[in-house]
Amino acid sequence: IGYVYNANKRVSNIAIENANLAFESWNNTPASQRAEILEVFANLIEQNTNKFIAIAMIEAGKTLSNAIDEVREAVDFCRYYSAQAVKEFSGPVIIPSLCDSTKQIEFTGRGAMVCISPWNFPLAIFLGQITAAIAAGNTVVAKPAEQTPIIAYEAIKLLYEAGLPSGVVQFLPGTGIEVGGTLVKNDLCKGVIFTGSTEVAALINQTLANKDTELVPFIAETGGQNAMIVDSSSLPEQVTADVIRSAFDSAGQRCSALRILCLQEDIADNYIKMIIGAMKELEVGDSTILSTDVGPVIDKQAADKLNSYISDKKDKFKLLYQVSQNSNTANGTYVKPTLFEIDKLSDLGREQFGPILHVLRFKGNQLRKLVDDINSTGYGLTAGVHSRISEVMNYVKNNIKAGNVYVNRNIVGAVVGVQPFGGQGKSGTGPKAGGPYYMHRLANEIL
């Protein structure tokens, strides 16, 4: 669908220099004007919805429903941060004071921000990072994922069509090592927004910490070993539907996707039977075909890695079920949705970013230990509990260490401004994207 020329270290350094030169003028632009540009941009995206849906399906392998959601979320980010800019960045904000004097705080931009976005949400997260940063008065150097630069490029063209001044956003496709690494090391980098793996986030964090220049903010949203706890009081039909969506929608390529299903042993056999029955109805295939439920994973490297994991674990875990594929998927980057049963959480290593779900049985009187074991993984992105017992719901909600905890529903599909998204521990730094405190992290506060 297109061609891309990857930037090198020299171009990367020039780009951040240009972003730095554009900063003062953009930061001094009234927040209302910055917001107006984002509103026009949101309108342009909506007017080009069909084009972005098509690119998302072809370039990123998204199904139609996932592609539609992607465009809607991108628009939501634009409008949300536009409103936040007017509310929080239009002038001094009065803050509570313990004395009689009036205290005011003002938020301004910090400088050139580096935004590094993922391939699994190549429009929504790409634009969520950028729009938050520029709404706060910053300029941006934006590096899209290597696998999905075309949809990002088409969005940037519309952003400038909406009236964004020259230089405010620098679009820089390229590799993580050459482009991302160069930008993060540059002294003009005044902050980094990153969505991707825990390992890369740790490298960025280390690089920023080792710099001799000023300390800068780092917002990271990474992966998770996301668990759902299901007890004997839950509703089996609802659990089945929520498990299928949480584990296999988007071919399991969501940071929030369900990786570990914890079933109380009293109900485990029946629930597994129902889940397998639902898996048998999944259609794996070309994402451009409307009947497809599970499309391909992003590329051959990802498919090989996931299929290798499945092959290896067939000898170590109990294989409960694996969805079959038709002949039309023989040459694509497809991974069969797979259901394993494990004996203990420590059997799992790092997250497997694909349609692979692990079932773990637990005794009804071991809820506390189960929650402790989940917390011991160090991840803390999403979690869920299905129960009709208030004590169980409240215990999980109050004690599991996760950024988003869902009760009696699926664990994917955060909504901008309604369910802000972000984790803790190895799953991210916070603040939550699409939430009221996100833009503050990208600003200088002047009292």
DOZAKE-618345 format. One line per 3 residues: their letters; for each residue x, y, z of C-alpha. Coordinates in Angstrom, 2 decimals. Example, Ala and Ser with C-alpha at 12.3 -4.5 7.8 and 13.67 -1.06 7.14 Angstrom:
2
as = 12.30 -4.50 7.80 | 13.67 -1.06 7.14
This chain:
447
igy = 0.00 0.00 0.00 | 3.00 2.31 0.06 | 6.71 2.79 0.51
vyn = 8.70 4.24 3.37 | 12.19 5.66 3.64 | 13.64 5.10 7.11
ank = 15.41 7.98 8.79 | 18.96 7.63 10.09 | 20.79 9.15 13.06
rvs = 21.66 12.38 11.21 | 18.07 12.98 10.13 | 16.84 12.14 13.63
nia = 19.04 14.80 15.20 | 17.96 17.36 12.59 | 14.31 16.55 13.29
ien = 14.55 17.17 17.02 | 16.49 20.37 16.39 | 13.67 21.57 14.13
anl = 11.08 20.61 16.74 | 13.03 22.59 19.32 | 13.09 25.64 17.05
afe = 9.31 25.49 16.64 | 8.64 25.13 20.37 | 8.61 28.72 21.63
swn = 6.10 29.95 19.06 | 3.82 26.94 19.54 | 3.99 27.10 23.34
ntp = 2.97 30.77 23.17 | 0.01 29.95 20.93 | -3.17 30.24 23.05
asq = -4.53 26.92 24.19 | -7.85 27.73 22.52 | -6.11 27.98 19.14
rae = -4.23 24.72 19.69 | -7.52 23.09 20.63 | -9.24 24.45 17.55
ile = -6.63 22.84 15.30 | -7.22 19.50 17.01 | -10.98 19.83 16.54
vfa = -10.50 20.50 12.82 | -8.11 17.55 12.69 | -10.69 15.28 14.35
nli = -13.24 16.33 11.75 | -10.81 15.53 8.94 | -10.16 12.07 10.33
eqn = -13.88 11.41 10.47 | -14.26 12.61 6.89 | -11.55 10.12 5.88
tnk = -12.84 7.26 8.04 | -13.15 4.78 5.18 | -9.58 5.36 4.06
fia = -8.18 4.83 7.56 | -10.30 1.72 8.06 | -8.96 0.25 4.83
iam = -5.33 1.02 5.69 | -5.72 -0.42 9.20 | -7.11 -3.64 7.75
iea = -4.43 -4.02 5.08 | -1.35 -2.67 6.85 | -2.04 -3.83 10.42
gkt = -4.23 -6.86 9.70 | -7.21 -5.56 11.67 | -10.71 -6.92 11.24
lsn = -13.40 -4.46 10.18 | -14.81 -4.01 13.68 | -11.33 -3.46 15.14
aid = -10.46 -0.96 12.39 | -13.65 1.00 13.04 | -12.88 1.10 16.76
evr = -9.35 2.27 15.97 | -10.53 5.31 14.03 | -13.16 6.18 16.63
eav = -10.59 6.05 19.43 | -8.20 8.27 17.48 | -10.94 10.88 17.10
dfc = -11.80 10.58 20.79 | -8.20 11.31 21.76 | -8.15 14.44 19.59
ryy = -11.36 15.81 21.04 | -10.55 14.85 24.63 | -7.13 16.48 24.71
saq = -8.53 19.49 22.88 | -11.04 19.96 25.69 | -8.37 19.37 28.33
avk = -6.15 22.02 26.78 | -8.91 24.63 27.01 | -9.78 23.62 30.57
efs = -6.28 23.30 32.06 | -3.91 25.28 29.82 | -5.81 28.48 29.04
gpv = -4.42 30.37 31.99 | -3.75 30.19 35.73 | -5.77 27.63 37.68
iip = -6.69 28.46 41.28 | -5.61 25.74 43.71 | -6.85 25.15 47.28
slc = -4.85 26.90 49.97 | -4.65 26.39 53.75 | -4.06 30.08 54.31
dst = -5.93 33.20 53.21 | -3.76 33.92 50.20 | -4.79 32.85 46.70
kqi = -2.59 30.31 44.95 | -2.52 29.92 41.19 | -0.74 27.38 39.05
eft = -0.14 27.61 35.33 | 0.72 24.79 32.96 | 3.06 25.36 30.01
grg = 4.84 23.11 27.52 | 8.26 21.61 28.26 | 9.83 21.44 24.78
amv = 10.40 18.79 22.14 | 8.77 15.49 23.09 | 9.71 12.12 21.60
cis = 6.69 9.91 20.89 | 7.32 6.23 20.12 | 4.16 4.33 19.26
pwn = 3.26 0.65 18.66 | 1.90 -1.28 15.70 | -1.11 -2.79 17.46
fpl = -2.92 0.57 17.63 | -1.06 2.40 14.85 | -3.53 5.27 14.55
aif = -5.18 5.64 17.96 | -2.10 5.43 20.20 | 0.07 7.22 17.63
lgq = -2.31 10.17 17.65 | -3.10 9.91 21.35 | 0.55 10.51 22.19
ita = 0.97 13.35 19.70 | -2.25 15.21 20.41 | -1.71 15.18 24.17
aia = 1.80 16.55 23.74 | 0.95 19.33 21.30 | -2.25 20.27 23.15
agn = -0.03 20.91 26.19 | 2.17 23.26 24.16 | 4.99 20.89 23.28
tvv = 6.43 20.08 19.89 | 6.88 16.45 18.88 | 9.16 14.07 17.03
akp = 6.90 11.10 16.27 | 8.33 7.69 15.45 | 5.64 5.24 14.28
aeq = 6.09 1.50 14.52 | 8.28 0.03 11.79 | 5.42 -2.26 10.72
tpi = 2.76 0.46 10.33 | 4.18 3.78 9.05 | 1.66 4.37 6.24
iay = -1.42 4.94 8.37 | 0.61 7.24 10.61 | 1.87 9.24 7.61
eai = -1.65 9.71 6.26 | -2.72 11.06 9.66 | 0.17 13.53 9.84
kll = -0.76 14.92 6.43 | -4.24 15.68 7.74 | -2.84 17.22 10.92
yea = -0.96 19.81 8.86 | -4.01 20.28 6.65 | -5.90 21.16 9.83
glp = -3.62 24.16 10.30 | -0.74 22.91 12.43 | 2.22 25.29 12.01
sgv = 5.29 23.97 10.25 | 7.77 22.13 12.44 | 5.49 21.42 15.39
vqf = 5.32 17.68 14.59 | 8.24 15.93 12.92 | 7.27 12.58 11.38
lpg = 10.20 10.19 11.56 | 9.80 6.56 10.46 | 12.68 4.26 11.20
tgi = 14.03 1.56 13.47 | 13.88 1.67 17.21 | 17.63 1.43 17.61
evg = 18.65 4.04 15.05 | 15.81 6.56 15.34 | 14.35 5.93 18.79
gtl = 17.72 5.49 20.44 | 19.14 8.62 18.83 | 16.18 10.79 19.81
vkn = 16.11 9.64 23.43 | 19.84 10.35 23.83 | 19.61 13.84 22.33
dlc = 19.88 16.64 24.91 | 16.98 18.48 23.25 | 14.59 15.66 24.20
kgv = 12.38 17.10 26.94 | 10.28 14.01 27.50 | 9.44 10.58 26.11
ift = 6.04 8.94 25.57 | 6.40 5.25 24.79 | 4.07 2.31 24.22
gst = 5.71 -1.06 23.66 | 7.52 -3.85 25.46 | 8.64 -3.78 29.08
eva = 12.20 -4.51 27.99 | 12.44 -1.52 25.66 | 10.82 0.73 28.27
ali = 13.53 -0.29 30.72 | 16.24 0.60 28.18 | 14.70 4.03 27.56
nqt = 14.41 4.64 31.29 | 18.06 3.70 31.77 | 19.16 5.94 28.90
lan = 17.31 8.94 30.31 | 18.70 8.30 33.80 | 22.27 8.23 32.50
kdt = 22.05 11.59 30.73 | 23.91 14.52 32.28 | 21.22 17.02 31.30
elv = 17.94 17.85 33.04 | 15.58 15.17 34.29 | 12.68 14.70 31.89
pfi = 9.32 12.93 32.16 | 8.93 9.41 30.83 | 5.48 7.95 30.24
aet = 5.53 4.24 29.44 | 2.65 1.86 28.77 | 3.91 -1.68 28.35
ggq = 2.67 -5.27 28.50 | 1.06 -7.46 31.11 | 0.28 -10.98 32.26
nam = -3.36 -10.01 32.58 | -5.52 -12.32 34.69 | -9.25 -12.86 35.12
ivd = -10.49 -14.54 38.30 | -13.75 -16.47 37.97 | -15.52 -18.00 40.97
sss = -18.42 -20.44 41.29 | -21.03 -17.68 41.64 | -20.33 -16.26 38.17
lpe = -22.58 -16.55 35.13 | -21.10 -19.10 32.68 | -22.51 -17.58 29.47
qvt = -21.25 -14.12 30.35 | -17.85 -15.44 31.38 | -17.51 -17.37 28.13
adv = -18.31 -14.34 25.99 | -15.98 -12.10 27.99 | -13.12 -14.62 27.88
irs = -13.34 -15.04 24.10 | -13.33 -11.29 23.50 | -10.60 -10.59 26.04
afd = -8.24 -13.34 24.87 | -8.74 -13.60 21.11 | -10.09 -10.31 19.78
sag = -7.42 -8.51 17.73 | -5.65 -11.91 17.56 | -4.65 -11.36 21.18
qrc = -2.50 -8.40 20.17 | -3.67 -5.99 22.84 | -1.63 -4.97 25.87
sal = -4.82 -5.51 27.87 | -5.60 -8.96 26.43 | -6.39 -11.84 28.77
ril = -3.42 -14.17 29.27 | -4.39 -16.13 32.42 | -7.90 -17.39 33.18
clq = -8.22 -18.44 36.82 | -11.19 -20.77 37.30 | -12.45 -21.99 40.67
edi = -11.98 -25.74 40.51 | -15.66 -26.49 41.28 | -16.74 -25.01 37.93
adn = -13.58 -25.37 35.85 | -14.53 -28.40 33.77 | -17.90 -26.99 32.73
yik = -16.49 -23.54 31.93 | -13.62 -24.99 29.91 | -16.13 -27.01 27.91
mii = -18.14 -23.88 27.15 | -15.05 -21.86 26.20 | -13.88 -24.61 23.85
gam = -17.33 -24.64 22.28 | -17.09 -20.90 21.66 | -13.55 -21.25 20.28
kel = -14.84 -23.77 17.74 | -16.98 -20.99 16.28 | -14.05 -18.62 15.73
evg = -13.20 -17.95 12.10 | -9.47 -17.45 11.54 | -8.50 -15.84 8.26
dst = -8.06 -12.81 6.06 | -9.01 -9.71 8.05 | -10.56 -8.06 4.99
ils = -13.26 -10.77 4.90 | -16.21 -9.66 7.02 | -16.81 -13.11 8.56
tdv = -13.29 -13.23 10.05 | -13.08 -13.20 13.85 | -9.32 -13.60 14.25
gpv = -6.97 -12.13 11.66 | -3.21 -12.54 11.23 | -0.60 -11.41 13.70
idk = 1.49 -8.43 12.64 | 4.38 -10.14 10.81 | 6.28 -13.37 10.22
qaa = 8.66 -12.77 13.11 | 5.75 -12.52 15.54 | 4.03 -15.56 14.07
dkl = 7.18 -17.67 14.23 | 7.79 -16.68 17.83 | 4.24 -17.48 18.94
nsy = 4.07 -20.76 17.02 | 7.41 -21.78 18.49 | 6.07 -21.09 21.99
isd = 2.97 -23.19 21.29 | 5.06 -26.09 19.96 | 7.36 -25.98 22.95
kkd = 4.58 -25.78 25.54 | 2.61 -28.68 24.06 | 5.10 -30.94 25.86
kfk = 4.98 -28.96 29.12 | 1.39 -27.74 29.47 | -1.92 -29.49 28.91
lly = -3.27 -28.51 25.48 | -7.03 -28.11 25.91 | -7.91 -26.88 22.45
qvs = -6.51 -25.24 19.34 | -8.63 -23.63 16.63 | -8.19 -25.10 13.17
qns = -7.31 -23.04 10.12 | -8.59 -23.33 6.59 | -6.43 -23.69 3.49
nta = -6.63 -19.96 2.75 | -4.45 -19.20 5.78 | -1.59 -21.50 4.83
ngt = 0.72 -18.75 3.61 | -0.15 -15.92 5.98 | 1.15 -14.89 9.39
yvk = -1.58 -16.70 11.27 | -1.49 -18.21 14.75 | -4.18 -20.64 15.84
ptl = -6.05 -19.47 18.96 | -4.78 -21.85 21.62 | -5.99 -22.85 25.08
fei = -3.50 -24.34 27.55 | -3.93 -25.45 31.16 | -1.08 -24.77 33.58
dkl = -0.43 -25.98 37.13 | 0.99 -22.77 38.57 | 1.61 -19.17 37.58
sdl = 5.36 -19.56 37.90 | 5.21 -21.84 34.83 | 4.81 -18.69 32.74
gre = 7.65 -16.40 31.73 | 7.23 -13.22 29.73 | 4.00 -12.22 28.03
qfg = 3.07 -13.97 24.78 | 1.58 -11.26 22.57 | -0.93 -13.27 20.61
pil = -4.02 -15.51 20.77 | -2.79 -17.81 23.53 | -4.74 -18.29 26.76
hvl = -3.65 -20.18 29.87 | -6.15 -21.70 32.32 | -5.28 -22.07 36.00
rfk = -7.54 -23.81 38.52 | -7.79 -22.54 42.11 | -9.57 -23.58 45.29
gnq = -12.30 -21.33 46.63 | -10.46 -20.83 49.93 | -7.22 -19.80 48.20
lrk = -8.29 -16.45 46.73 | -5.79 -14.50 48.81 | -2.89 -16.68 47.66
lvd = -4.06 -16.48 44.05 | -4.09 -12.68 44.13 | -0.65 -12.67 45.77
din = 0.68 -14.98 43.05 | -0.71 -12.74 40.30 | 0.85 -9.70 41.94
stg = 4.18 -11.51 42.24 | 4.56 -11.51 38.44 | 5.39 -7.81 38.72
ygl = 2.99 -6.86 35.92 | 0.01 -4.65 36.61 | -1.89 -3.60 33.52
tag = -5.42 -5.05 33.50 | -7.25 -7.61 35.60 | -10.78 -8.87 35.95
vhs = -13.07 -10.68 38.34 | -16.33 -12.48 37.66 | -18.33 -13.05 40.84
ris = -21.72 -12.33 42.39 | -20.24 -12.23 45.88 | -19.47 -8.69 47.01
evm = -16.66 -9.78 49.34 | -14.87 -11.52 46.47 | -15.32 -8.59 44.10
nyv = -14.12 -6.08 46.67 | -11.14 -8.18 47.73 | -9.87 -8.57 44.17
knn = -10.58 -4.94 43.28 | -8.80 -3.63 46.37 | -5.83 -5.99 46.46
ika = -4.82 -6.89 42.92 | -2.10 -4.61 41.56 | -3.39 -3.50 38.18
gnv = -4.04 -0.18 36.53 | -7.49 -1.20 35.28 | -9.63 -3.72 37.18
yvn = -12.86 -4.84 35.53 | -15.77 -6.45 37.38 | -18.16 -8.85 35.62
rni = -17.18 -7.81 32.10 | -14.35 -8.30 29.60 | -10.97 -6.70 30.34
vga = -10.29 -4.97 27.01 | -11.64 -1.86 25.32 | -10.74 1.12 27.53
vvg = -12.61 4.27 26.49 | -11.00 7.72 26.27 | -12.28 10.00 29.00
vqp = -14.40 7.21 30.51 | -11.95 4.39 31.26 | -8.46 5.92 31.07
fgg = -5.82 3.30 30.40 | -2.44 2.62 31.98 | -0.66 0.25 34.33
qgk = 1.79 -0.01 37.17 | 4.87 -2.05 38.01 | 6.42 -3.64 34.93
sgt = 3.32 -2.60 32.95 | 3.90 1.14 32.96 | 4.60 4.38 34.73
gpk = 1.23 6.12 34.51 | -0.50 8.52 34.24 | -3.37 6.97 32.32
agg = -3.84 7.79 28.65 | -7.18 9.42 27.97 | -7.42 10.55 31.59
pyy = -7.48 13.92 33.37 | -3.88 13.85 34.61 | -2.06 12.75 31.46
mhr = -1.32 16.19 30.00 | -0.06 17.49 33.34 | 2.86 15.05 33.11
lan = 3.86 16.72 29.84 | 3.89 20.23 31.25 | 5.93 22.54 33.42
eil = 3.98 23.82 36.43 | 4.48 27.44 37.39 | 3.10 28.63 40.73
